[in-house]
Amino acid sequence: MDFRLEVFVSVAHHLNFTRAADELHISQPAISRHISEMESAYKVQLFERQGGKVRLTAAGEIFLRHAEAIMADYRALQLEMNLLTDNFVGELRVGASTTIAQYIAPPLIAKFIGMFPEVRLQVASGNTEQIEQALEEHRIDIGLIEGSHRKPSLKYTPFQKDELVLVTSARNKTADEVSVEELALLPLVLREAGSGTLEVIEQALALHGKKISQMNVLLHLGSTESIKLFLENSPSVFAIVSIAAVTRELMGNILKVIEVAGLDLEREFAFVARQGAHSDIQERFMRFLIREL
């Protein structure tokens, strides 16, 4: 594969020549030379440089889309050729939504690396919306997400059920069960827009004629860990999070679950990939995780 494609994609992702040079372990003049060669070859300008800032031109956007697809195909080619000789080596870029990345994936990925040490595994995390976007932009090969939103450009394969629960500090004297109407009055801290957790909450509330905007939301936070710490230090506040995220806190009597009568907050974790057949390594990764769960 033409190394200049890697140079271009790195600059396009960072929009910074110095960071691309650091990532690829080459000099900044070499980065500039490779970009200049491609611009000369295709007789277009790929980047605009204004006041020290770099941005893609319209031609650069088109070039990026094709360059990412070519690089993804090349990685798949390497993997599948190696598999023909039982030489299970290559690279797999995985994206995991926040809850999965923090509480589900780490021990599974550690075991996968132990069994397949020749596979270069890269793992990124973000909320569900960010993982889907990374797939569409060819920055990752497969994702593990929460939530139920579905994009037609992507393929979803459920692999495990999960339940969201209303939790608060164990010091909170609130009754062990509340109604949906009572829930609307409780001070809540929730995940940010774009998260699979918030999406499930919104859909469950809609079945009861409620919206997030009608709830008593104190603030939105970007991770479940920050929400748990907030609850530990604010005994009168509540949150809705994955049961998998609070197992230790429940066992340690730090947090407790409050039942919400009639509110169904069950969801599924799912693999997500671009439409089309999965590569062999993606299939093996998916089968491995399902077997180990």
C-alpha positions as CSV (number, residue, x, y, z in Angstrom):
1,M,0.0,0.0,0.0
2,D,1.2,3.5,-0.8
3,F,2.6,5.0,2.4
4,R,1.5,8.4,1.3
5,L,-2.1,7.4,1.9
6,E,-1.3,6.8,5.6
7,V,0.4,10.2,5.7
8,F,-2.7,11.9,4.1
9,V,-5.2,10.1,6.5
10,S,-3.1,11.0,9.5
11,V,-2.9,14.7,8.6
12,A,-6.6,14.7,7.7
13,H,-7.6,13.2,11.1
14,H,-5.3,15.5,13.2
15,L,-5.5,18.5,10.9
16,N,-2.0,19.1,12.1
17,F,1.3,18.2,10.3
18,T,3.3,18.0,13.5
19,R,1.0,15.5,15.1
20,A,0.9,13.4,12.0
21,A,4.7,13.4,11.9
22,D,4.8,12.2,15.6
23,E,2.2,9.5,14.9
24,L,4.1,8.1,11.9
25,H,7.5,8.6,13.3
26,I,8.8,10.7,10.4
27,S,9.9,14.3,10.0
28,Q,7.5,17.2,9.4
29,P,9.3,18.0,6.1
30,A,8.7,14.4,5.0
31,I,5.0,14.8,5.7
32,S,4.8,18.0,3.7
33,R,6.7,16.4,0.8
34,H,4.3,13.4,0.7
35,I,1.3,15.7,0.6
36,S,2.8,17.8,-2.1
37,E,3.5,14.7,-4.2
38,M,-0.1,13.6,-4.0
39,E,-1.4,17.1,-4.8
40,S,0.9,17.2,-7.8
41,A,-0.1,13.7,-9.0
42,Y,-3.9,14.4,-8.8
43,K,-3.5,18.1,-9.8
44,V,-5.7,19.2,-6.8
45,Q,-5.2,21.0,-3.5
46,L,-6.0,18.6,-0.6
47,F,-5.5,21.0,2.3
48,E,-5.8,24.7,2.9
49,R,-3.4,26.4,5.3
50,Q,-4.6,29.6,6.9
51,G,-3.0,31.3,9.9
52,G,-1.3,28.1,11.1
53,K,-4.6,26.1,10.8
54,V,-5.1,23.2,8.4
55,R,-8.4,22.1,6.9
56,L,-9.5,19.8,4.1
57,T,-10.6,21.2,0.8
58,A,-13.6,19.7,-1.1
59,A,-11.1,17.5,-3.0
60,G,-9.5,16.5,0.2
61,E,-12.8,15.3,1.7
62,I,-13.4,13.1,-1.4
63,F,-9.8,11.9,-1.2
64,L,-10.2,11.0,2.5
65,R,-13.3,8.9,1.9
66,H,-11.5,6.8,-0.7
67,A,-8.2,6.6,1.2
68,E,-9.9,5.3,4.3
69,A,-11.8,2.7,2.3
70,I,-8.5,1.6,0.5
71,M,-6.7,1.3,3.8
72,A,-9.5,-0.8,5.3
73,D,-9.5,-3.1,2.3
74,Y,-5.8,-3.5,2.5
75,R,-5.9,-4.4,6.2
76,A,-8.7,-7.0,5.4
77,L,-6.5,-8.4,2.6
78,Q,-3.5,-8.8,4.9
79,L,-5.6,-10.6,7.5
80,E,-7.4,-12.9,5.2
81,M,-4.2,-13.9,3.4
82,N,-2.5,-14.6,6.7
83,L,-5.5,-16.7,7.8
84,L,-5.1,-18.9,4.7
85,T,-1.8,-20.1,6.3
86,D,-3.2,-20.1,9.8
87,N,-1.0,-17.1,10.6
88,F,-3.5,-15.2,12.6
89,V,-1.8,-11.7,12.5
90,G,-3.0,-8.3,11.6
91,E,-4.7,-5.2,13.0
92,L,-8.2,-4.8,14.3
93,R,-9.5,-1.4,15.4
94,V,-12.3,-1.6,17.9
95,G,-14.5,1.1,19.2
96,A,-16.6,0.7,22.4
97,S,-19.3,2.9,23.8
98,T,-18.5,4.2,27.3
99,T,-20.4,1.7,29.5
100,I,-19.0,-1.2,27.6
101,A,-15.5,0.2,27.4
102,Q,-15.4,0.7,31.2
103,Y,-17.3,-2.3,32.6
104,I,-17.7,-5.1,30.0
105,A,-14.8,-5.1,27.5
106,P,-11.5,-4.8,29.5
107,P,-11.3,-8.4,30.8
108,L,-12.6,-9.8,27.5
109,I,-10.1,-7.8,25.4
110,A,-7.2,-8.8,27.8
111,K,-8.1,-12.5,27.2
112,F,-8.3,-12.0,23.5
113,I,-4.9,-10.4,23.4
114,G,-3.5,-13.3,25.4
115,M,-4.9,-15.8,23.0
116,F,-4.0,-13.9,19.8
117,P,-0.8,-12.0,20.6
118,E,0.0,-11.4,16.9
119,V,-3.2,-9.4,16.4
120,R,-2.6,-5.7,16.9
121,L,-5.7,-4.5,18.7
122,Q,-6.5,-0.8,18.9
123,V,-9.4,0.2,21.2
124,A,-11.1,3.6,21.3
125,S,-14.0,4.7,23.4
126,G,-16.8,7.3,23.1
127,N,-20.5,7.5,23.3
128,T,-22.7,5.4,20.9
129,E,-23.1,8.3,18.4
130,Q,-19.3,8.8,18.3
131,I,-18.6,5.1,17.7
132,E,-21.1,5.0,14.8
133,Q,-19.5,8.0,13.3
134,A,-16.0,6.5,13.6
135,L,-17.3,3.5,11.7
136,E,-18.8,5.5,8.9
137,E,-15.5,7.5,8.6
138,H,-13.5,4.2,8.5
139,R,-11.5,5.1,11.7
140,I,-12.5,1.8,13.3
141,D,-13.4,-1.7,12.0
142,I,-16.0,-2.8,14.5
143,G,-17.9,-1.2,17.4
144,L,-19.6,-2.4,20.6
145,I,-22.4,-0.1,21.5
146,E,-25.5,0.4,23.7
147,G,-28.8,1.9,22.8
148,S,-31.4,1.1,20.2
149,H,-30.8,3.7,17.5
150,R,-30.1,2.1,14.1
151,K,-28.4,3.7,11.1
152,P,-29.2,2.1,7.7
153,S,-25.5,2.3,6.6
154,L,-24.4,0.1,9.5
155,K,-25.1,-3.5,10.5
156,Y,-26.0,-4.4,14.1
157,T,-25.6,-7.8,15.9
158,P,-27.0,-7.9,19.5
159,F,-24.7,-9.9,21.9
160,Q,-25.9,-9.3,25.5
161,K,-28.9,-7.8,27.3
162,D,-28.5,-5.0,29.9
163,E,-30.7,-3.2,32.3
164,L,-30.7,0.4,33.4
165,V,-31.6,1.1,37.0
166,L,-32.4,4.1,39.1
167,V,-29.7,4.4,41.8
168,T,-28.9,6.8,44.6
169,S,-26.7,6.9,47.7
170,A,-27.3,4.2,50.2
171,R,-27.7,7.0,52.7
172,N,-30.8,8.3,50.9
173,K,-34.0,7.6,52.8
174,T,-36.3,7.6,49.7
175,A,-38.7,4.7,49.4
176,D,-37.5,1.6,47.6
177,E,-40.1,2.2,44.8
178,V,-41.4,5.2,43.0
179,S,-43.9,5.9,40.2
180,V,-43.0,7.5,36.9
181,E,-44.7,10.6,38.1
182,E,-42.6,10.6,41.2
183,L,-39.5,10.0,39.2
184,A,-40.1,13.2,37.3
185,L,-39.7,15.2,40.6
186,L,-36.5,13.5,41.7
187,P,-33.2,15.5,41.2
188,L,-31.4,13.5,38.4
189,V,-27.9,13.5,36.9
190,L,-27.8,11.8,33.5
191,R,-25.4,10.9,30.7
192,E,-24.8,13.4,27.8
193,A,-26.7,13.7,24.5
194,G,-25.5,11.1,22.1
195,S,-25.1,8.3,24.7
196,G,-26.9,5.0,24.3
197,T,-28.0,5.3,27.9
198,L,-29.8,8.6,27.5
199,E,-31.4,7.3,24.3
200,V,-32.9,4.3,26.1
201,I,-34.2,6.6,28.9
202,E,-35.8,8.9,26.4
203,Q,-37.6,6.0,24.6
204,A,-38.8,4.5,27.9
205,L,-40.2,7.8,29.1
206,A,-41.9,8.5,25.8
207,L,-44.1,5.4,26.4
208,H,-45.4,7.2,29.5
209,G,-45.9,10.5,27.7
210,K,-42.8,12.0,29.3
211,K,-39.8,13.8,27.9
212,I,-36.3,14.4,29.4
213,S,-37.1,18.1,29.4
214,Q,-39.9,17.4,31.9
215,M,-37.6,15.7,34.3
216,N,-35.7,17.4,37.1
217,V,-32.3,17.1,35.6
218,L,-29.6,18.8,37.5
219,L,-26.8,18.2,35.0
220,H,-25.5,15.8,32.3
221,L,-22.1,14.1,32.7
222,G,-19.9,12.4,30.1
223,S,-19.2,9.2,32.0
224,T,-20.8,6.8,34.4
225,E,-17.8,7.0,36.7
226,S,-18.3,10.7,37.2
227,I,-22.0,10.1,37.8
228,K,-21.2,7.5,40.5
229,L,-18.8,9.9,42.2
230,F,-21.4,12.6,42.1
231,L,-23.9,10.4,43.8
232,E,-21.5,9.3,46.5
233,N,-21.0,13.0,47.4
234,S,-24.6,14.1,46.9
235,P,-26.9,11.7,48.9
236,S,-30.1,13.3,47.8
237,V,-29.5,13.0,44.0
238,F,-30.4,10.1,41.7
239,A,-29.1,8.7,38.4
240,I,-30.1,6.1,35.8
241,V,-27.2,3.9,34.8
242,S,-26.4,0.3,33.7
243,I,-26.6,-2.3,36.4
244,A,-23.2,-3.6,35.2
245,A,-21.7,-0.3,36.1
246,V,-22.8,-0.3,39.8
247,T,-22.3,-3.9,40.9
248,R,-19.4,-3.1,43.2
249,E,-21.2,-0.1,44.7
250,L,-24.3,-2.1,45.4
251,M,-22.4,-4.9,47.0
252,G,-20.4,-2.4,49.1
253,N,-23.6,-0.6,50.2
254,I,-22.4,2.6,48.7
255,L,-25.4,2.9,46.3
256,K,-28.8,1.3,46.2
257,V,-31.4,0.6,43.5
258,I,-34.8,2.3,43.5
259,E,-37.5,0.5,41.5
260,V,-39.5,2.6,39.0
261,A,-43.0,1.0,38.7
262,G,-43.9,0.3,35.1
263,L,-40.8,1.7,33.5
264,D,-39.0,-0.8,31.2
265,L,-35.3,0.1,30.9
266,E,-34.0,-3.1,29.4
267,R,-31.7,-2.8,26.3
268,E,-29.2,-4.8,24.3
269,F,-25.5,-4.3,23.7
270,A,-24.6,-4.9,20.0
271,F,-21.7,-5.2,17.7
272,V,-21.9,-2.7,14.9
273,A,-20.0,-2.7,11.6
274,R,-20.3,-1.3,8.1
275,Q,-22.8,-3.0,5.9
276,G,-21.5,-6.0,4.0
277,A,-19.7,-9.2,5.0
278,H,-17.5,-9.1,8.1
279,S,-13.8,-9.9,7.7
280,D,-12.7,-13.2,9.2
281,I,-10.9,-11.4,12.1
282,Q,-14.1,-9.5,12.9
283,E,-16.1,-12.7,12.9
284,R,-13.5,-14.4,15.2
285,F,-13.5,-11.4,17.5
286,M,-17.3,-11.4,17.8
287,R,-17.5,-15.2,18.3
288,F,-14.8,-14.9,21.0
289,L,-16.6,-12.2,23.0
290,I,-20.0,-14.0,22.8
291,R,-18.4,-17.2,24.0
292,E,-16.6,-15.5,26.9
293,L,-19.6,-13.5,28.1
